[in-house]
């Protein structure tokens, strides 16, 4: 695990709350961008911020628009830790590894390279009756 994500209703309020603990944060207003959510194309906009807790990245996500697990998490009356992330070399291989544990893919996509990242592909997986998702991400 190299990251945990807090889904928040208001990124600016969350930054004020968490900056003393995990800051400084790098803030990105991502979107709109294309992804696939539950097998359907999804045009998404998120506001995100990245801080640190030692070796662990702390991600704050505010859902803005589109179909994402973050929106569903908030609509279910939740906020706080929504997923943990693992950097992997082969996303498909890891999806296969966690399938016997009851996990299935729900959200996938790719960000091209930018000033903050060399470009990444991701896949969120979930299992029934577990609000905590896993994210697998690989660079390139």
C-alpha positions as CSV (number, residue, x, y, z in Angstrom):
1,X,0.0,0.0,0.0
2,X,1.4,3.4,-0.9
3,X,-1.7,5.6,-0.6
4,X,-5.0,6.1,1.2
5,X,-7.8,8.2,-0.1
6,X,-10.3,10.4,1.8
7,X,-13.4,11.3,-0.1
8,X,-14.6,14.7,1.1
9,X,-17.6,16.9,0.2
10,X,-15.5,20.1,0.0
11,X,-11.8,20.0,-0.9
12,X,-11.0,23.5,0.4
13,X,-12.5,22.7,3.8
14,X,-10.6,19.4,3.9
15,X,-7.3,21.1,2.9
16,X,-7.8,23.5,5.9
17,X,-8.4,20.5,8.2
18,X,-5.7,18.2,6.9
19,X,-2.9,20.5,5.8
20,X,-1.4,20.7,9.3
21,X,-1.3,16.8,9.4
22,X,-0.3,15.8,5.8
23,X,0.6,19.0,4.0
24,X,1.7,20.7,2.0
25,X,-0.7,19.4,-0.6
26,X,-0.4,19.5,-4.4
27,X,-3.9,20.4,-5.7
28,X,-5.2,19.3,-9.1
29,X,-8.6,20.0,-10.6
30,X,-8.9,17.0,-12.8
31,X,-11.5,17.1,-15.5
32,X,-13.3,16.5,-17.3
33,X,-11.7,13.2,-18.2
34,X,-12.9,9.9,-19.7
35,X,-13.1,6.6,-17.7
36,X,-15.2,3.5,-17.6
37,X,-17.5,3.0,-14.6
38,X,-19.4,-0.3,-14.1
39,X,-18.9,-1.1,-17.8
40,X,-20.2,2.2,-19.1
41,X,-18.2,5.2,-20.5
42,X,-18.1,8.0,-17.9
43,X,-17.0,11.6,-18.3
44,X,-15.7,12.7,-14.9
45,X,-14.5,15.7,-13.0
46,X,-12.8,15.5,-9.7
47,X,-10.8,18.0,-7.5
48,X,-7.9,16.2,-5.8
49,X,-5.0,17.0,-3.5
50,X,-2.0,14.9,-2.6
51,X,-0.1,15.2,0.7
52,X,2.2,12.8,2.6
53,X,2.3,10.8,5.9
54,X,5.8,9.5,5.8
55,X,6.0,7.0,2.9
56,X,2.3,7.0,2.4
57,X,0.6,9.4,0.0
58,X,-2.6,11.0,1.3
59,X,-5.2,11.7,-1.4
60,X,-8.2,14.0,-0.9
61,X,-10.9,13.7,-3.5
62,X,-13.9,16.0,-4.0
63,X,-16.4,14.6,-6.5
64,X,-17.5,17.3,-9.0
65,X,-19.4,15.4,-11.8
66,X,-19.8,12.1,-13.6
67,X,-20.2,8.5,-12.5
68,X,-17.5,7.4,-10.1
69,X,-17.1,5.4,-6.9
70,X,-16.5,8.7,-5.1
71,X,-19.9,10.0,-6.0
72,X,-21.6,6.8,-4.8
73,X,-19.6,6.8,-1.6
74,X,-20.9,10.4,-0.8
75,X,-24.4,9.5,-1.9
76,X,-24.4,6.6,0.6
77,X,-23.8,9.1,3.3
78,X,-20.2,8.3,3.8
79,X,-17.0,10.4,3.8
80,X,-13.5,9.6,4.8
81,X,-11.3,6.6,3.8
82,X,-12.8,5.3,0.5
83,X,-9.9,3.3,-1.0
84,X,-6.3,2.3,-0.5
85,X,-3.9,2.1,-3.4
86,X,-1.2,-0.3,-4.5
87,X,1.4,0.5,-7.2
88,X,1.7,-2.6,-9.4
89,X,3.4,-3.7,-12.6
90,X,0.4,-5.5,-14.1
91,X,-3.1,-4.4,-13.2
92,X,-4.8,-7.4,-14.8
93,X,-2.7,-9.8,-12.9
94,X,-3.6,-8.2,-9.6
95,X,-7.3,-8.1,-10.5
96,X,-7.1,-11.8,-11.1
97,X,-5.3,-12.3,-7.7
98,X,-8.0,-10.6,-5.7
99,X,-11.0,-12.1,-7.6
100,X,-11.0,-15.2,-5.3
101,X,-11.4,-12.8,-2.4
102,X,-14.6,-11.5,-3.9
103,X,-13.2,-8.4,-5.6
104,X,-14.5,-7.3,-9.0
105,X,-13.4,-4.3,-11.1
106,X,-15.7,-1.2,-11.1
107,X,-13.7,1.8,-12.4
108,X,-10.9,2.0,-14.8
109,X,-9.1,4.6,-16.8
110,X,-5.8,6.2,-17.9
111,X,-4.3,9.7,-17.3
112,X,-1.7,10.8,-19.8
113,X,1.6,12.2,-18.6
114,X,1.5,15.6,-17.0
115,X,3.7,17.8,-14.7
116,X,2.8,15.7,-11.7
117,X,2.7,12.2,-13.1
118,X,4.4,10.1,-15.9
119,X,0.9,8.9,-16.9
120,X,-1.0,6.2,-15.0
121,X,-3.6,3.5,-15.6
122,X,-5.9,2.5,-12.8
123,X,-8.5,0.0,-11.7
124,X,-10.7,0.2,-8.6
125,X,-12.0,-3.1,-7.3
126,X,-14.8,-3.7,-4.8
127,X,-16.4,-6.6,-2.9
128,X,-19.9,-7.0,-1.6
129,X,-20.7,-5.4,1.8
130,X,-17.2,-3.8,2.1
131,X,-17.1,0.0,1.7
132,X,-13.3,0.0,1.3
133,X,-12.2,-0.3,-2.3
134,X,-8.7,-1.2,-3.5
135,X,-7.0,0.7,-6.3
136,X,-4.4,-0.8,-8.5
137,X,-2.3,1.7,-10.5
138,X,0.7,1.3,-12.8
139,X,2.8,4.0,-14.5
140,X,3.1,4.6,-18.2
